[in-house]
Amino acid sequence: MKPRNAQIQLGESTAAIVVIIILIVLGLVFYSVLSRSNVDDKKIEIANLEAIEVASFATAIPELHCTFLGAASANCFDAVKVANFSSLLSSDTDAYLYYAEFFKNARISIEEVYPGNASWLIYENNKSVRQSELPVYIPINLYYPLDDDYSFAVLKVVKYS
């Protein structure tokens, strides 16, 4: 009679160990899925912050701002400076490489919305394999100093990641 009880207790112990192992494996799988989603969320958050950083630098670049009596105007870009800056970056490799440190993998353009429809491609570097594009749109004033006239435009910064 004792060997039969021992076999039953051994079977119960084995079943309990199997159940505990299954619960531990399920817990590890659940934890790995949660941690993977947290890592993906962090990657998206970092990519968004990088896009905002590039957009912030693009709006703060003093080479493009309107200046009146030596003072820069907020969110105002000079159309003549924009056109000259755009042609400078497309023709001068040293200037392009200098700004590539700040803009990284991005595309920066200005599109006039009202009353005209002019557009300028200021900077583009998409040499890396693009997985996603994160656009940031910033409304700006575009000043035409030759006509002493303003128009509305959008500074479009697309960060490639």
C-alpha contacts under 8 A as a table, 3 or more apart, distances in Angstrom:
res1	aa1	res2	aa2	distance
1	M	4	R	5.46
1	M	5	N	6.60
2	K	5	N	5.19
2	K	6	A	6.17
3	P	6	A	5.00
3	P	7	Q	6.19
4	R	7	Q	5.07
4	R	8	I	6.29
5	N	8	I	5.07
5	N	9	Q	6.15
6	A	9	Q	5.12
6	A	10	L	6.03
7	Q	10	L	5.00
7	Q	11	G	6.13
8	I	11	G	5.07
8	I	12	E	6.18
9	Q	12	E	5.00
9	Q	13	S	6.09
10	L	13	S	5.11
10	L	14	T	6.12
11	G	14	T	5.08
11	G	15	A	6.10
12	E	15	A	5.09
12	E	16	A	6.13
13	S	16	A	5.09
13	S	17	I	6.20
14	T	17	I	5.13
14	T	18	V	6.18
15	A	18	V	5.09
15	A	19	V	6.19
16	A	19	V	5.15
16	A	20	I	6.19
17	I	20	I	5.08
17	I	21	I	6.12
18	V	21	I	5.11
18	V	22	I	6.15
19	V	22	I	5.10
19	V	23	L	6.21
20	I	23	L	5.10
20	I	24	I	6.19
21	I	24	I	5.06
21	I	25	V	6.16
22	I	25	V	5.13
22	I	26	L	6.14
23	L	26	L	5.12
23	L	27	G	6.10
24	I	27	G	5.03
24	I	28	L	6.22
25	V	28	L	5.10
25	V	29	V	6.21
26	L	29	V	5.12
26	L	30	F	6.13
27	G	30	F	5.12
27	G	31	Y	6.10
28	L	31	Y	5.05
28	L	32	S	6.11
29	V	32	S	5.17
29	V	33	V	6.27
30	F	33	V	5.25
30	F	34	L	6.29
31	Y	34	L	5.12
31	Y	35	S	6.08
32	S	35	S	5.08
32	S	36	R	6.01
33	V	36	R	5.17
33	V	37	S	6.30
34	L	37	S	5.24
34	L	38	N	6.25
35	S	38	N	4.95
35	S	39	V	6.18
36	R	39	V	5.05
36	R	40	D	6.23
37	S	40	D	5.01
37	S	41	D	6.11
38	N	41	D	5.01
38	N	42	K	6.16
39	V	42	K	5.05
39	V	43	K	6.22
40	D	43	K	5.06
40	D	44	I	6.32
41	D	44	I	5.17
41	D	45	E	6.14
42	K	45	E	4.95
42	K	46	I	6.05
43	K	46	I	5.17
43	K	47	A	6.14
44	I	47	A	5.09
44	I	48	N	6.16
45	E	48	N	5.14
45	E	49	L	6.22
46	I	49	L	5.05
46	I	50	E	6.16
47	A	50	E	5.08
47	A	51	A	6.25
47	A	134	L	7.90
47	A	161	S	6.81
48	N	51	A	5.08
48	N	52	I	6.26
48	N	134	L	7.07
49	L	52	I	5.07
49	L	53	E	6.07
50	E	53	E	4.93
50	E	54	V	6.27
50	E	159	K	7.73
51	A	54	V	5.26
51	A	55	A	6.18
51	A	134	L	6.57
51	A	135	P	7.54
51	A	136	V	7.16
51	A	157	V	7.68
51	A	158	V	7.35
51	A	159	K	5.28
52	I	55	A	4.98
52	I	56	S	5.93
52	I	136	V	7.21
53	E	56	S	5.04
53	E	57	F	6.24
54	V	57	F	5.14
54	V	58	A	6.12
54	V	102	F	7.05
54	V	103	F	5.62
54	V	104	K	8.00
54	V	106	A	7.94
54	V	157	V	7.52
54	V	159	K	7.62
55	A	58	A	4.97
55	A	59	T	6.27
55	A	136	V	6.81
55	A	157	V	5.84
56	S	59	T	5.31
56	S	60	A	6.25
57	F	60	A	5.06
57	F	61	I	6.12
57	F	102	F	7.49
57	F	103	F	7.83
58	A	61	I	5.50
58	A	103	F	7.82
58	A	108	I	7.85
58	A	157	V	7.98
59	T	75	N	7.06
61	I	64	L	6.24
61	I	65	H	7.17
62	P	65	H	5.35
62	P	72	A	8.00
63	E	81	K	7.06
63	E	85	F	7.67
64	L	77	F	5.38
64	L	78	D	5.87
64	L	81	K	5.43
64	L	82	V	5.70
64	L	85	F	7.53
65	H	72	A	6.17
65	H	73	S	6.74
65	H	74	A	7.84
65	H	75	N	7.59
65	H	76	C	5.73
65	H	77	F	4.46
65	H	78	D	5.74
65	H	81	K	7.88
66	C	72	A	5.66
66	C	73	S	5.62
66	C	76	C	5.51
66	C	77	F	5.19
66	C	78	D	4.94
66	C	143	Y	7.01
67	T	70	G	5.57
67	T	71	A	5.19
67	T	72	A	4.37
67	T	73	S	6.10
68	F	71	A	5.31
68	F	72	A	6.50
68	F	73	S	7.44
73	S	76	C	5.65
75	N	139	P	7.68
75	N	140	I	5.04
75	N	141	N	6.13
76	C	140	I	5.76
76	C	141	N	4.56
76	C	142	L	5.79
76	C	143	Y	6.79
77	F	81	K	7.74
77	F	82	V	7.16
77	F	140	I	7.11
77	F	141	N	6.18
77	F	142	L	5.02
77	F	143	Y	6.06
78	D	81	K	5.27
78	D	82	V	6.12
78	D	142	L	5.90
78	D	143	Y	4.84
78	D	144	Y	6.29
78	D	145	P	7.19
79	A	82	V	4.97
79	A	83	A	6.17
79	A	142	L	6.01
79	A	143	Y	5.70
79	A	144	Y	5.44
79	A	145	P	7.64
80	V	83	A	5.21
80	V	84	N	6.20
80	V	144	Y	6.93
80	V	145	P	7.48
81	K	84	N	5.11
81	K	85	F	5.83
82	V	85	F	5.09
82	V	86	S	6.00
82	V	120	W	7.51
82	V	122	I	7.51
83	A	86	S	5.18
83	A	87	S	6.31
83	A	120	W	6.88
84	N	87	S	5.21
84	N	88	L	6.03
85	F	88	L	4.95
85	F	89	L	6.23
85	F	122	I	7.05
86	S	89	L	5.39
86	S	90	S	6.34
86	S	120	W	6.93
86	S	121	L	6.42
86	S	122	I	4.51
86	S	123	Y	7.14
87	S	90	S	5.11
87	S	91	S	6.11
87	S	122	I	7.96
88	L	91	S	5.27
88	L	92	D	5.62
88	L	95	A	7.24
89	L	92	D	5.51
89	L	93	T	7.06
89	L	95	A	5.82
89	L	96	Y	4.93
89	L	122	I	7.23
89	L	123	Y	6.98
90	S	93	T	7.54
90	S	96	Y	7.17
90	S	123	Y	7.86
92	D	95	A	5.47
92	D	96	Y	6.29
93	T	96	Y	4.98
93	T	97	L	6.08
94	D	97	L	5.15
94	D	98	Y	6.13
95	A	98	Y	5.03
95	A	99	Y	6.37
96	Y	99	Y	5.38
96	Y	100	A	5.99
97	L	100	A	4.85
97	L	101	E	6.78
98	Y	101	E	5.87
98	Y	102	F	7.68
99	Y	102	F	5.31
99	Y	103	F	6.09
99	Y	104	K	7.99
100	A	103	F	5.10
100	A	104	K	5.04
100	A	105	N	7.80
100	A	125	N	7.68
101	E	104	K	5.65
103	F	106	A	6.05
104	K	125	N	6.96
105	N	124	E	7.47
105	N	125	N	5.04
105	N	126	N	5.54
105	N	127	K	7.41
105	N	128	S	7.37
105	N	159	K	6.17
105	N	160	Y	5.47
105	N	161	S	7.34
106	A	123	Y	7.44
106	A	124	E	5.76
106	A	125	N	5.50
106	A	126	N	6.50
106	A	157	V	6.88
106	A	158	V	5.45
106	A	159	K	4.35
106	A	160	Y	5.50
107	R	121	L	7.84
107	R	122	I	7.74
107	R	123	Y	5.55
107	R	124	E	4.21
107	R	125	N	6.32
107	R	126	N	7.57
107	R	156	K	7.88
107	R	157	V	5.77
107	R	158	V	5.06
107	R	159	K	6.56
107	R	160	Y	7.93
108	I	121	L	6.31
108	I	122	I	5.47
108	I	123	Y	5.07
108	I	124	E	6.33
108	I	155	L	7.27
108	I	156	K	5.76
108	I	157	V	4.61
108	I	158	V	6.46
109	S	119	S	7.19
109	S	120	W	5.54
109	S	121	L	4.39
109	S	122	I	5.25
109	S	123	Y	6.97
109	S	155	L	5.96
109	S	156	K	5.28
109	S	157	V	6.64
110	I	119	S	5.51
110	I	120	W	5.26
110	I	121	L	6.62
110	I	122	I	7.42
110	I	153	A	6.69
110	I	154	V	5.67
110	I	155	L	4.59
110	I	156	K	6.05
111	E	117	N	6.91
111	E	118	A	6.10
111	E	119	S	4.31
111	E	120	W	6.59
111	E	153	A	5.46
111	E	154	V	5.33
111	E	155	L	6.64
111	E	156	K	7.58
112	E	115	P	7.66
112	E	116	G	6.05
112	E	117	N	4.97
112	E	118	A	5.22
112	E	119	S	5.95
112	E	142	L	7.63
112	E	151	S	7.14
112	E	152	F	6.05
112	E	153	A	4.02
112	E	154	V	6.37
113	V	116	G	6.30
113	V	117	N	5.80
113	V	151	S	7.57
113	V	152	F	5.55
113	V	153	A	4.93
113	V	154	V	6.97
114	Y	117	N	6.89
114	Y	151	S	5.74
114	Y	152	F	5.19
114	Y	153	A	6.93
115	P	151	S	6.14
115	P	152	F	7.30
116	G	151	S	7.49
121	L	124	E	7.49
126	N	129	V	7.53
126	N	130	R	7.22
126	N	160	Y	6.88
130	R	133	E	7.41
130	R	160	Y	5.88
130	R	161	S	5.84
131	Q	160	Y	7.32
131	Q	161	S	5.83
132	S	160	Y	5.96
132	S	161	S	5.47
133	E	158	V	6.15
133	E	159	K	5.68
133	E	160	Y	4.78
133	E	161	S	6.42
134	L	158	V	5.43
134	L	159	K	5.05
134	L	160	Y	6.47
134	L	161	S	7.76
135	P	156	K	6.89
135	P	157	V	5.63
135	P	158	V	4.14
135	P	159	K	6.24
136	V	156	K	5.90
136	V	157	V	5.12
136	V	158	V	6.21
137	Y	154	V	6.35
137	Y	155	L	5.81
137	Y	156	K	4.76
137	Y	157	V	6.44
138	I	154	V	5.54
138	I	155	L	5.01
138	I	156	K	6.48
139	P	152	F	7.39
139	P	153	A	5.99
139	P	154	V	4.56
139	P	155	L	6.19
140	I	152	F	6.22
140	I	153	A	5.32
140	I	154	V	5.72
140	I	155	L	6.65
141	N	150	Y	6.54
141	N	151	S	5.87
141	N	152	F	4.99
141	N	153	A	5.96
142	L	150	Y	5.53
142	L	151	S	5.10
142	L	152	F	5.93
142	L	153	A	6.15
143	Y	148	D	7.15
143	Y	149	D	5.91
143	Y	150	Y	4.56
143	Y	151	S	6.54
144	Y	147	D	5.65
144	Y	148	D	5.60
144	Y	149	D	5.20
144	Y	150	Y	6.09
145	P	148	D	4.62
145	P	149	D	6.73
146	L	149	D	7.94
